[in-house]
Amino acid sequence: MDAAAAGAEFWVETGHDRLHARCWPVPDAGPARPPIVLLHDSLGCVALWRNFPGRLAAATGRRVIAYDRLGFGRSDPHPGRLGPGFVLEEAKGGLAAVLARFGIGEFVAFGHSIGAGMAIAAASARSGTCRGVISESAQALVEERTLAGIRAAQRQFAQPGQMARLERYHGAKAAWVLDAWTGTWLSPEWAGWNLDAELRAASCPILAIHGEGDEYGSARHPERIAALAGGPVTVRLLPRCGHVPHREQEADVLQAVAAFLA
């Protein structure tokens, strides 16, 4: 990956910890538009977005910013376990610090998987400045398909050598990252979790992208988003697509996002 594709590197001080971030500028300078902030999935980080942020900037004519949440990627370690309110808290914590570091007022939140839940939470918590949400493979409630997929992944990571896949991106924090995903979702305290309140309070337009073959969630999730959101929702179901549309069907995702933001 060349320097332009990787984006420019930044560090975000939260007052207690440092978060790692990268920024991809608009290739051809034009009218200033609210930038897109990327929120990664449960095992994700900036590096795992790969070349997508640069291509997203080119397709939309908007600056794109991605950051590693606390405990993930190159950001500082998390001091403990994720609490039951961590999805909403990210909008008021790490995301708020990133917006302040880059001097961002209005923005568009683009989240993948649980990051999509955080994008919706950001729209509810920052209704005056979040101008739109791209929800990709969102989990809006606890569904048995999601839990079955997580149990299967848990068994896979228990096999010899599998943790090295996470260590490549999260280093010594890899075991914490895996437990933050599996331990949270499979805990009894998480069984009744949903995004209902955040959806009702989200008044900005939402684009809900979901793969029909998503192994971590059925079409119930975008359907729930469309039914409960306080603003207009466009649902885009992608055939022959799993949990990572921006990698599996990148061209379709870029086209959908560019049309939505136009």
N, C-alpha and C positions, 0 to 999 in steps of 0.2 A: 504494500500500500504506500503510495507516494505521500508527500507532506500535505498536498492540497486535499487529497482524498481523506487523510486522517483528520484534517481540521486543526485549528490552532488550539494549543493547550492552555488551560487556566486552572487556578486553584481558588476555591471559594471558602472563605473563613466564616464559620457559623457563630463564633464566640467561644465555642468549646472544641470544635473539631474542624478538620479540613475535608472538603469534598473536591473530587477531581472532575473537571468539566472540559469539554471541547466545543468549539464554535466553527461553523461553516458559513462563510459570508455569501452574499448573493453574487453569483458569477458575473452578471451584467447589471451594474448599478441602475436602478430605476426608482420609481416612487417608493418611499418608505412604507412598509407594511408591517403589521405586528409579527414578530418572529415566532417560529415554531419551537416549542420546548419538548424534547423527547423524554418520556418516562419509561424506564426499562421493566422487564418482567422479573419474576421471582428468582431466577438464576442469572439474570442478565447484568450488563454493565455497558459502558460506552463502547468498548472494543467489540462487543458482540453485535452492535448495530452494523459493523463492517462498513461497506461503501454506501449504504443506504442514505445516511444523512446528507452527504454531498450531492447525491442524485436528487434527493428531496428538495434541497435548496435550489438546484438548477430547474427542476420541474415547476416549482411554485413561485420562484422569484423572491423568496423570503429567506432571511437568515435562519439557521437551524442551530440549536444548542442542545447538547446532551450532557448529562452528568451521572456519575456513579452515586447512588444513594449511600448513606452512611452504612458501613459494613460490607460494601460491595466494591468490586473492581479495585481501583487504586485509591479510593477514599479511605479515611481512617477506620479502624475497627469499631464495631458497635459495642457499647459497654455492657449490654445484657441481652435479654430476649425481646422479641417484638411483642408489643402489647396488643390487646384486641382492637384498639383504635388506630393502628399504625397507618391504615390507608388514608384516613382523613387527616391524621397528624402530619403526613408528608407534605400536604398542601400548605400547611402552616409553618412547617419546619424547613426541610431541605429545599423544597421548591421556592419558598419565600426568600431564602438566602441567595439562591441562584438568580432570581429576578432582581434582587437588590444589587448583587455583584455586577450584573450587566446593565444596570440602569433601565430595566424593562418595565414599562407601564402596561400597555395592552399586549396580549400574547395569545397564541393558539396552543392548546395542550394536546399532544399526540402521545397516547400511551398504549403499550402492548401488554396483554394479559392483565396481571394485577396492576400494572402501570396504567392500563386503561381505566381501572377503577379509581386510581389516583388522579387521572385527568378529569374524570367526572366530579370527584371530590373537589378538585381545584376550581371547577366551574361553579360549584355550589358555594364554596368559601370565598371566591373572588368574582362574584357576579358582575361587578363593575368593570373589570379589566380583562377577564377571560372572554375572548371574542368568538371562540369556537373550540370544539373538541373533536379529535379524531380518535375513535375508540376501536382498537384493533384486537380481536380475539378476547374481548372483555369477559371477565367473570363477574356477574352482577348478583350472584347468589351462590349458595353451596348446593351443587348438583352431584348426584352419585357418579356421573361420568367423570367429573373433575376429580373426585376422590379416588376412583378406580385408576385413572391415569397417574395420579400422584403415587399411589401404592406401587404401581408397576415401575415407575421411575425410581422409587425408593429401593426396590429389589435390584434394579439394574445397577444403581450406584454402590450397592453392597458387594458387587462382584470385584475380584482383584483387578487393580489398575484403573478402575473407572473414576475414582476421585481425582486422578491426574487431569482429567478433562476440566474439572472446575478449578483446580490449582493453577492451571495455565492462565486463567483470567482473574482469579481472586486470591492467589497465593495462600498464605497461612490462614486466611479467613474462610477457605473453602468449606470446611466442616460446618462452620456457623451458618454460611449461606444456605447449605442444603437443609440444615435443621430449621432455619427460619422459614423455609418453604414447607417442607413435609410436616414438621412439628406443629406449625401453626394451623395448617389446613386440616390435619387429621386429629386435632385436639377437640375434646367435647365442647370447650368454650367457644369454638368457632362455628359450631353446627348451625346456629341460627343467623349467621352473618348475611347481610345483603346490602345493596346500595340504594334501597328504596328512598330513604330520606334525602340522600344526596341527589338522586335523579330528580325528585320533585322540586328541589331548590335550584337545579341547573336550568337556566333560562336561555342560554346561548344555543345556536345550532349545533347539532351533533351528527357526525358521520360515523355510523357503526358498521365496521367491516368485520366479516366473520367467515371462516372457511367451513363449508358444509361437512367436511371430514375432520373437523377439529377434535382431536383426541382428548382435550381437556374441557370441552363444553359444547353443548348442542345449540341449536338455533333459539332455544329458550332465552338465552342471554340477550342477543340483540332485540328479540321480541319484547322482552321486559323493559329494555331501555326505551324502545319506541312507545310502549304503553304508558310509562310513568314519567318520562322526562318533561320538564316544564317548558321546554322550547321545541322547535321543529327538529325532527330526526329523519335522516336518510339512512336506510339500511341497505347494505351491499353484501349479499351472500355470494361467495365465490365457490363454484363447483370444483371438484377434484383438488381441494385445498385443505391443508391441516391447520395447525396452531400458529404457524409463522408466515402469514400471507406476504409480508414485506420481503421475505426471502424466497418463498415458493412461487409467488406470482407478482414479482416486484413491479413489472410494467403496468399491470392492472391496478395495483395499489397507488402508484404514482399518478396515473391518469385519474383515478377516482378522487384522490386528495386534491389535485390541481383543479379539477372541475368544481369540487365542493368549495374551495377557497376563492375561486374566481368570482 
